[in-house]
């Protein structure tokens, strides 16, 4: 069985689209569809079903999906085992949140690849929760994420890089003498309560009895920064690494009461066959100037 057929099947199912799978694999949609068809013929069962433009699994496809992922993991591990022990090579499968993808990760990869040019990097953006699940399942070797509020499994390790306190974010021209009064009176741009930073902000507001006049709720710190710069409202957010919009006219105000911080770091699976690559990434990140 050609492992490329399995990889195409898994991508089609995970992305829900032959076109998206084709973009990920750098193939034409027709080539991806043909690979899936060849796999179905080899196994003697229909594996995917189409509903409009989306694709899902049949009952047979669902039964083999996890086994297919495991086989692909084993193949990647075999390739990693064949690498020359004296030289770091192979593929590092790394995830990152949007803020990490535009701040810390590019600097770390630049340093890592300068030292070890034979390493092949696969990058996957996503939410912290989605990336956490992929590290736990073995789909990713490591991920730069926000630390979950629940206890991490013993199968994973963690290294903290940043602790980000909550701040009041306002236009630079707005005078602030009492952050709580501003939060209670100004139009409020709420950070999504489905993510850790938004949950911390919501808990702070509740703890201090602040009922803001919410204008919108969104998941995206960069988007919140732009909206605050345009005078659309103020926000309560973690003090994140804001690199893409450094030219915005914003002010950050500390809060008058201490509160738990958002913690950002690297999560990786202890049993990963690419532990040497993960360790090299970690060491490169730790060697960067403190940010």
N, C-alpha and C positions, 0 to 999 in steps of 0.2 A: 504493500500500500504506500502510495506517495504521500509523505507528510504534508506536502503543499495542499493536497486536497482537504486534509483535516484542518489546516490553518484557514483556508478559505471558508470552510463550513463554519468554524468557530467565529470568525470575524463577521460573517453574514448574520449569524444569530445575535451576537453581542451588539452589533451596530444597527440591526433591524433593517438593513438595506443592502442590496447588492452593489448599488452605486457607491455607498460609503465604504463598503469593504474594498471595492476596487481602488478607491482613492488611497486607502490605508496601505494596500499592497502594491500600489503603483502599477495596476493592470487595467485593462478595459473591463467594463461590466460583463461583456460577452465572455471574456476569459474566465472570470470568477464564476459565472453561471455554469460554464462548461466544467470547471473543476468540481463544483458541487454535484453536477449531474454524473460525472465519472465516479465520484464517491458513492452516490446512490446506487449506481449500477453495480459497483464492486460489492457493496453490502447487501444488495437485493432489497432495498427498502426506501421509501420516500422519506426524506429527512427534513425538508423545509416546505412551508406552505406560504403562498402569497395572499395578501389581503390589500388590494390597492397597490400603493407604492411600498408598503412595509412587508417585511418577511419575518416569519416566526417558525418555530419548530413543530413538526408533527409529533405524535406520541413516540414514534421510533427515534426521531431526532433528539427529543428530550432525554430519552434513556441513554443515549451514547454521548451526550454533550460533556458531562463531567469526565468520562473516560477519555474523550478526545483531548480535553485540556490537559489531563494528566500525562498522556502520551507526548504531547508537545513540550510539556515541562521536562520530561525525561530526555527528550532529544536535545533540548537546549543544554541540559546538565551534561550529557555525553560530550557535546562539543566543548563545553567549558573544561571538562576533565582532560581533554586532549591538548589543551593549551600548554605551551612550554612553561614550566613552573618558574623559570627564571625571568619571564617577561609577562607582564599583565596584558591580557588580551581577552577577547570574547565580548558578549553583549551584556551590558548593564541595563536592566529594565527599571526605569526611574519614573516615579510620579511626582507631581507638584501642583499645589494650588495656584490659581492665577497670579496672586501677589508674589509667590516664590518663583514662578516662571519668569517674571519680569524684574526680579531683584537679585536674590542670592544665587539661584541655580546657574544663570549664565556665567557669573564670575567663577563659581566652583568648577564648572565644566571646562572653562578656558584654561584654568590651571591644571586640571586633571589631564586633559588631552595634550597639553604641552609636555607633560612628563611621560604619558603613556599613550602615544598616538595610535596604538593598535586596538584600543578599546572602542567598541561600537556601542553607541548610546541610543536607546529607545526611550523617548520622552512621552509621557501621557499626562495631559492636564486633567483636572477634575476637582470635585469638592473633597474636603478632608475625609468625610465619611466614606465616600465611594473609593477613594484611594486606600484608606485604611482596610476596607474589606478586600481589596485586591492584593494588598501585601499579605494579609492573613491567609488568603486562599492560595498564595503563591503565584498569582498572575503578574505581580510586580516584585522586584527584589527589594526595593526601598521606596520611600516617598517622603517628601518634605511637606508636612501638613501641620495643622493646628491640633494639638494634643486633645483627644476626646475627654469628655468629663467623666467617663466611666473607666474602670480599671483595665489596663491592657493585658492581653493574654500572655501566658508565660512563654509562648512560642515566638514572641517578638521582643526586640530590644528598642530602646529609645534614647536619644541624645537631644537635650534642649539646646537651642541656639539663641532664642530671644524670648523675653517675657515682656508682654505689651500691655501696659495699664490702659484702662479706659480713659478717654479724653473727650472733652467737648470740642467739636470742630465747628468753627464759624468763619464767615468772611473776615479777612484781616481788618476791614474797616469797622467792624462791630465792636463797640466798647462792652466789656464784660467785667462786672464787679462781683456778681453772684452767679456762678454757673447753674445752680438749681433754678434760679429765677428765669434765666434765659431758656432753659429746657422746658419750663412750664408755660412760657409766654410766646416764644417764637414758633413759626411753622417747623414741624419736626420731620426729618427724613430718617425713618427707622431702618436699622440694619436687620436683615432677615432673621427672624427668631428660629429658623430651622438650622442655623449654624451656631457654632460655639460663641463667637463674638456677639452675635445678636442676642443669644440667650443670656450672656453676662450683662449686656446693656439693659435688657428687659428686667432682669433681677435687681439691678441697681435702682432703676426707676421705681419699681415696686417697693423696695426696701425703704426708700425715702419718700414715698407717697407722692411722687411726681407723675402727673397725668398730662403728657404732652399733647399738643394739637397736631396729630399726625397728618402729614401731607401725602406720604407714600411709604411703602416698605419694599426694599429691594436687596438682593444679594449681589454685592459688587462694590467694594470699597473705592475703587477708582471712579465708578459712576457717582457714588455719593460725594466724592471730593469735587468733581466737576459741578454738580448741582449746587453744592454749598458755595463754591466760587462764584456761581451765577446769581447768588442771592435767593435761591429757591427755598432755603431753610437751613436749619442747623442740624447737627447729628451727634450721637453718642456712640463712639466707635473705639476699637483698640488702636493704639498708636503704632500703626504698621509702617513698613518700609515703603514710603511713597516715592518711587523713582520715575515713573512714567510721566507724572504731572508735576514735576518739581517747580514749574513756573507759575503754578496757580497761586492766587493771592488768598491764603488761608491763615488762620490762627488756631493753635492748639492750646486748650486751657485745661490744667489739671483739676481734678475733682476734689472737693473739700474733705471727702471721707475715703479711707482705704477700702479696697475691694479686690477680690481675686483677679489675677491678670490672665490674659490669653497667652498660652504657651505655644511657641512654634519650634519644631525640631524635626529630626530625622527618625523615621520608623522603618525597621527592617526585620525580616524573618531570620531567626537564628539558624535555621537549617538550610538556608539558601546555598546552592552549589556555587554561587558567585560571590561568596563572602569576601574574598580578596578584593573584588572590584568595589563592593560596598564599603569596605574598610578604607580603600584608597580614596573614594569619594568623601568619606567622613573626615579623613586626615587632611585632605585638601581644604575642606570647608573650615575646619578648626584652625588652619594656618592663615586664613584670611584675616585682615584687620577687623577688629571688633566693630560691629555696625549696630 
